[in-house]
Amino acid sequence: MTTNYRKDLVSILEMLSNIERDLNLANYNETEKKIYYTIAMLISNNGSCNITDVILESRFSRSTVYKTIKKFERANLIIVEQSSNDKREFNLVLAT
């Protein structure tokens, strides 16, 4: 690795650590963080996100995704709203 590459990598990792701290994600495990980032990415790309989308995109089990979403909801990181189009589905919103 070149010196510049290492410096850039360290800088990126520091930024990610700061972002996780700002979002109150620092104490979550890597699986939980990936689920949060998946939700954020889907909302950014599609304008909305439901639980099924997160399961498909993250490739984690339904159980893992549901448990993590409940954990995020209790921590006020996301809001779960019933879909107006399909009452069996729930949309996810990032809490601000």
N, C-alpha and C positions, 0 to 999 in steps of 0.2 A: 504494500500500500504506500502511496506517496504521502508526503507530509500534508499537502493541501487537501487530499481526500480525507485523511484522518481528522483534520481540523473541521472540514465541512460536516463530516459524520457526527462529531462531538457537538457541533453547533445545532444540528438538526435534532439530536437526542435531547439536548438541553431545552430546545423549544418545545418538543413533545412533552417533556416532563413538566414544563411550565403550563402548558395547555391542560394537561391532565389535572394539575393542581388547581388551576382556575375553574375547571369544570367539576371539581370535587370527585374526580375519578381515580385519584392516586391510590386509594386503599382497595380498589377492586382488582380482581385477578385478570389475567390476560383474556380469558374467554369472555368475561363480562365487558371488558373494554372493547373487544371486537364487536360484540353485540351492540353496544352504544354507538360505535363508529358506523356500523352497518345501518342503524336507524338514521343517523345524521346524514349519511351518504344518500340513502333512499329518499329522504325528504328533500334534500338538495337537488337531486337529479329528477325526481318525479313530482315534486310538490306535495306528496303525501306518502304515507307508509302504513301498512297494516302488519299484523303479527305474522300472517302467512308469508308476506314478502320477506320478513326478517329470517324466518326459518329457511326459506329457499335460498336466499342470498348468503347467509352466514354458514349454512350447512351444518348447523348444530341441531341437536334433537329438539323436538317440540317441547319436551319437558324442561330442558336447559334454558331455552328461550323464554318460556313462560315464567320460570322461577326468577330469571334475571330481570325481566320486565317488572315483575311484582316488586323486586328489590329496588329497582330504579324508581318505581312509583312511590314506594314508602319513603324514599330519600328525596322526593320531589324533583327528580331529574327529568322525568317524562310524565306526560299526562296520557291516560288511556281513555279514549272516547268511543262509544258505540257508533258504528258506521250507519249513516242515514240510508245508504243504498242496500246494505245487507246486514240485517240485525244479528247475524251469526258472527260477523267480523268486527274487529276493533281496530281503530286507527290510533297511531301513536304520534304525539306532539312533543317536541322538546320544550321543557319548562324554561322560562327565562327568568 
